């Protein structure tokens, strides 16, 4: 009886963690976003006449330009940074950064960092900024210092002002979370989205393989992260014996407000006198524009032979537009499914690692869970978790194949039978995903419930959630 109760408690903790991860984002209402221009920059016309960026300050070897800020040029031993001049006091925020890291060699150095700290980071040895910071650092590490061949890497490192960064091990022992992504020499700019909402930090990355600005994938997540109430945003970079160009194209900051709460007040409205002045200038420009349009129509009557025909689309154009819109909806649903699977796999990997490490660390005479649950049952639990991990990975490959078909179909640009055939292919692949999940559930139902109860619950949840996501794209039958 004691063995069963202890095992059920362990299963409940595991399943609740997965439910909070997978179902939390889909069921919660999205927060209100407000753009904060005083903590953002974006080209064109980025730099002023005096070479400064409005509301920002640059230090070291940073070079502001019209369309971007070059944090460091591709020269040896360079350091540079840009920081906000004022510290916002947001409880929740979201940052979207667009950058490029380019170099001639196959290997680059050292890397780039995005900061949120209690004070502006002075020039230092941590990617061009000072060590022992108080706040958050997101590191894009290009060079493999520890020789483990796991770079380029993206790390999330928190600090309370007492931690000294471990350069020799690439911060791997201090990272709260990380992912391996190659962000150097990409055909399109790399985009990263950092969301700090309800003390949870989420990192999404766009690897720069597509011009789609919203093609993000999951990278890292840190729960229960406490940051300073007021902090400065910043970006820094550094080079060493090897050198890359580190260019930041945009840094966009948004304040997030929880649903149901009042939006933060605006900084202040324009005085009535100035508003009337601007309105008068706008009316004058509008009248002048209308007059020029009339003069142009009188001088060039042949330029408008059939203006009304252009306002309506043909039947073929309407059908083609509807096909592309349907494909785009399917594309977005599959990307959302893929992102949720990444988060589930990451969370499951952490739990399996924790259980395995706990078993390995316990001494033979130490009292604990192994006195109530046999080693064979724990081994069966770990094996079952690895099996579901393998099955979900195969399911993810099927989803990726469907995503590739959607992208290829959008590039063809042809209507009729070919589009219908591609729709059938997409539906077939999504049905394969559904069958794989059902097979996983049936296979686990045959096993003993005492050793894999939580695996069955997780599989059932994955099946129901995946089918509901596919049904939203109108292809789950």
KADADA-V803634 format. One line per field, one symbol per residue. phi: phi as a letter, one per 20 degrees, with the letter a starting at -180 (. if undefined). psi: psi as a letter, one per 30 degrees, with the letter a starting at -180 (. if undefined). A space follows every 50 residues. Layout:
BEGIN
phi->???
psi->???
END
This chain:
BEGIN
phi->.ffffffffffffffffffffeeffeefffffdcfdffccbafelfeefe nddgmccdcmefcfcfdadefbfecfldcbaccffcdfcefcbbcdddbc ccbfefdcaeqccddbcfbffffbddlndfelfdqccdddeedefemeld dfbdcdcdbdndedfeffdlmfedffaabebedelefcgeccddcdclmc dcddcdfnebfffdeecfcbbceleddgfcbdebccbbccfebcedddeb bddcedcfgneffffffqefgffffffffffffffffffffffffffffc fffcecffffeddfffffffffffffffffgffffffffffgffffffff ffffffffffefffeefrfffedfffffffffffffffffffffffffff ffffffffffffmddnffffffffffffffffgfffffffffffffffff dbfffffffffgffffffffffemced
psi->eeeeeeeeeeeeeeeeeeeeeefeeffkkklkkkkjffgllklahekleg glkkglkklbgkjkaefljjeklilkhkkllkkkfljlikeklkkjkklk jklelfkllealkkkjlflkklkagihflllhljbkkjkijekjefgghg lklkkjklkgffkkkjeegggfffkfllljkjgkhlflkkkkjkjjkhgk kkjkkjfgflfjfgillkelkklhkklkeklkklkllllbelklkjkjel jkkkkkkkkflkkkllfklkleeeeeeeeeeeeeeeeeeeeeeeeeeefi fffieifefffklleeeeeeeeeeeeeeeeeeeeeeeeeeeeeeeeeeee eeeeeeeeeefklegkkafffekleeeeeeeeeeeeeeeeeeeeeeeeee eeeeeeeeeffegklbeeeeeeeeeeeeeeeeeeeeeeeeeeeffflkff fhefeeeeeeeeeeeeeeeeffghfj.
END
